[in-house]
Amino acid sequence: MLQSDLALMRHEMREFLDYLRTGQQDGQARNLRHWMADHPAVPLRMRMRRSGMGAYEPLTMRLITQQKGLLEVYRIHGRERAEVSARRLGARALLEDLSRQIVSLPCDFVPKDMQTGQAQANLGPLLPYRRRTAIASSLLALLLAGAGLFLAERVTRKRLRLRRRYHCSLPCTLHCRQRRFPAKIVDISRVGAKIRVLEQPQEPREPQFNIKEAVIASVPGVASFDAQIMWQNADYFGIKFNAKLLRADMKALLNSNQPGQEQPEPAANEA
């Protein structure tokens, strides 16, 4: 309620001025800062206008500006200098003027929120819904962080499964430029393979492929796979499948490994 907020403002300002005069209860400056932090000037001005109290807005804003200045003098120069400034500015008279105009409460009014035991560590009034909102926001942040970590772990595991490579020795036929080349797959994963083209008596030199050139790798009794040349050296070249191999195709390729050969093991290094 607006009038309650203004009453609390008057209470905090009066206590601060009393502290400047007497030097007792040095926590009043901190309490006034907390109230001003919880009630910014612009939203307070808008509330006064909507409540039909726009005529008292200039006096209220002048008082808030004056008290902010006194708080700054107190922070930099200390209590005595701030008390001298308050007397010169007529801060107490201005505060009483506001009280007579818009706050119809006893001069000894003490808000319940500020009674002993109601405020924690002089943090000012915290409404219950603010506490609930803060707790809900914290829980939501934790849930989102946990979900993000879970998804990141799933993506990482899937990527590792796709790129896990197995040493093997699978005979295959490579179709390129309307020609067929006998070859052997020596390293395979679900995304690509490392291949060696076997030399032919009539063609002693291995064919030179172009990077990104389209090829078809056919494994007898299994399937054919469209791919692209990704790299090559003097002995081997690497291909990338146009579509990731299905688990069933990968299993069939490994099961079709040459008889008598040991079970394929994951490759230690990528080609």
PyMOL commands that set and color helices and strands:
alter all, ss='L'
color gray80, all
select helices_A, chain A and resi 2-22+28-38+41-50+54-77+79-89+91-102+112-114+128-163+247-255
alter helices_A, ss='H'
color red, helices_A
select strands_A, chain A and resi 166-176+179-188+192-197+214-219+223-232+237-241
alter strands_A, ss='S'
color yellow, strands_A
deselect
rebuild
show_as cartoon
